[in-house]
Structures are given as structure tokens and as C-alpha cells.
Amino acid sequence: MEQAIRNFLRQLEESGRSHDQGESQHSRRYLNLELETAEAMILLLKIARVRHLLEIGTSNGYSTIWIASALAPYGGRITSIEKNPQKHHLAHENLSRTGLLPFVDLLLGDATEIVASLSGPFDCVFFDADRISAPQQLDLLLPKLSSPALLLADNALSHPGEIAGYLARIEQLDQTSHAVLKIGKGLSVACREAMKP
């Protein structure tokens, strides 16, 4: 990762923490990834050679910048969905400042509705928004996944009640290995193996 981008990410980390501490309304907080989660996730994306990733929950673009910095050198592309117009606009600004915007499609609206309209295929999906809707979104995305595919979800340990439905659905999938990494707020990592013809 370029040093200028890493420096900008540090600024976003600090401003994000400050913003969230002063914001009483949960929906307006940025709720950025923990640094160690971001670093682990990027390592996984590189190992899996992910090229086309779908992110559900852009927020201010912090995680999107991490992902884009890993995928862009290999011609990768990210589609990222955000329902909050202010956060969507801020993510656009932040990605523009890093020079990574050309590698990202920022979509504004309801994630479940947008997911239903996407064609894919996606090598990886990162669930980082409404955990309650994640199982439905996962089912919509299953036919649109590459083979093999990586499925990631944050907050697997910090919000066990909300994410329980998603984790249960992951465990039901055939030919899928799953583990929860005890880093940050808990990162659910699932690998759906290559489907046999």
C-alpha cells in the first residue's frame, strides 16, 4: 500500500473515532473496521486472489479504501452499497482523494433491493451493514458467486444476537468451510469451495 494512502487511512481512523464518540445516533456513526480486522481481511483477499468484491455497507469509505488498495494493482473492482446519502457522499470524496475511485462502483440505496438487481459474479462478499438482512442478501447472492468464493462478515463477536441468522445460514451451505476469527469485533470467514459441474 502506498504510504500516502496509509497516512490518509490513519487520519480516517482518528476522525472516525472522534466522530463516533460525539455522535449519539447509531445510524450516523461511521463504525469503521478495527485496524487489525482490516489488515487480516486484506491478507485474506490477497491469498484468495479476489478480483471482484461486493461490499455491503460503505459508510465513509474506510474499509473500501483498504479493499481497493489491495485489488486495484491487479485490475480488481469493488461494488459497494450504502443507504445513507451523507455517508455515500463522504465515501465518494474520500476515495477520490486517494485516487482509488476508478476501481469502485458506489451504489446508493437499500442493499437487499440492489443485491437482487446485481448480476455478478463476485469472488468475495463483505457484509458490514445491517446484520439482520444479511441472510436474505446471502441467499440472493449465492447464484452470483464465483467458484470458489470468499464470504466475510464483521461484528461476529460484538453483535452475536443480530448476526446469528447469518452465521446459521453460512453453516447450512454445502461445500463451505467457516471460522470466526477473534480479532477486532469478530470476523466471520467462510470459503465456498469450487462447485463440481
Secondary structure, DSSP 8 states (H G I E B T S, - for coil): --HHHHHHHHHHHHHHHHHHHH---GGG------HHHHHHHHHHHHHTT--EEEEE--TTSHHHHHHHHHHGGGT-EEEEEES-HHHHHHHHHHHHHHT-GGGEEEEES-HHHHHHH----EEEEEE-S-TTTHHHHHHHHGGGEEEEEEEEES-TTTSHHHHHHHHHHHHHSTTEEEEEE-STT-EEEEEE-----
